Amino acid sequence: MGDRKTSLTVAVDPRLAAYAEQLVETGKAADVSAVVNDALSEKAGRDALDRLRETAAQADPARVDRMLAHIDAQAAALPER
């Protein structure tokens, strides 16, 4: 994605709007758009982590152990720095 922003029209709870404005007034955010961008970025990150945890929960422990052993063997073969 580029740096170009997409304009959205949203409705938020009054207390959340007041909180966003407070962040701007205290200099903790550049503007309300920055607050919303940060919140959505955090949500996207949490969702991605949840998906990763769901996938990891389905992993075959024996296969994971074999893969880790293979990685450890490769790492041991690397020259010292």
C-alpha positions as CSV (number, residue, x, y, z in Angstrom):
1,M,0.0,0.0,0.0
2,G,1.1,3.5,-0.7
3,D,1.1,6.5,1.6
4,R,-2.1,7.8,0.1
5,K,-4.9,7.7,2.7
6,T,-8.5,6.7,2.1
7,S,-11.2,9.0,3.5
8,L,-13.8,7.2,5.6
9,T,-16.9,8.5,7.4
10,V,-17.5,6.7,10.7
11,A,-19.6,7.1,13.8
12,V,-18.0,6.5,17.2
13,D,-19.2,6.5,20.7
14,P,-19.1,10.0,22.2
15,R,-16.7,8.9,24.9
16,L,-14.3,7.5,22.3
17,A,-14.5,10.7,20.3
18,A,-13.7,12.7,23.4
19,Y,-10.8,10.4,24.2
20,A,-9.4,10.8,20.6
21,E,-9.7,14.6,20.9
22,Q,-8.0,14.5,24.3
23,L,-5.1,12.6,22.8
24,V,-4.8,15.3,20.1
25,E,-5.1,18.2,22.7
26,T,-2.4,16.7,24.9
27,G,0.0,16.2,21.9
28,K,-0.2,12.4,22.1
29,A,-1.6,12.2,18.6
30,A,-1.2,14.4,15.6
31,D,-4.9,14.3,14.8
32,V,-8.0,12.2,15.2
33,S,-7.2,10.3,12.0
34,A,-3.8,9.3,13.6
35,V,-5.7,7.9,16.6
36,V,-8.0,5.9,14.4
37,N,-5.1,4.6,12.2
38,D,-3.2,3.5,15.3
39,A,-6.2,1.7,16.7
40,L,-6.9,-0.1,13.5
41,S,-3.2,-1.0,13.1
42,E,-3.2,-2.5,16.6
43,K,-6.5,-4.4,15.9
44,A,-5.0,-5.8,12.7
45,G,-1.9,-6.9,14.5
46,R,-3.9,-8.7,17.3
47,D,-6.1,-10.4,14.7
48,A,-3.0,-11.6,12.8
49,L,-1.5,-12.9,16.0
50,D,-4.7,-14.7,16.8
51,R,-4.7,-16.4,13.4
52,L,-1.1,-17.4,14.0
53,R,-1.9,-18.9,17.4
54,E,-4.9,-20.8,15.9
55,T,-2.5,-22.3,13.2
56,A,0.1,-23.1,15.8
57,A,-2.4,-24.9,17.9
58,Q,-3.0,-27.3,15.0
59,A,0.7,-28.0,14.5
60,D,2.1,-31.5,14.8
61,P,4.5,-31.3,17.8
62,A,6.7,-34.1,16.5
63,R,7.1,-32.3,13.2
64,V,7.9,-29.0,14.9
65,D,10.6,-30.7,17.0
66,R,12.1,-32.2,13.8
67,M,12.1,-28.8,12.2
68,L,13.7,-27.1,15.2
69,A,16.4,-29.8,15.4
70,H,17.1,-29.2,11.7
71,I,17.4,-25.4,12.3
72,D,19.6,-26.0,15.3
73,A,21.9,-28.2,13.2
74,Q,22.2,-25.6,10.5
75,A,22.9,-22.9,13.0
76,A,25.6,-25.0,14.7
77,A,27.3,-25.4,11.3
78,L,27.6,-21.7,10.7
79,P,31.0,-20.1,11.1
80,E,31.6,-18.2,14.4
81,R,31.4,-14.5,14.2
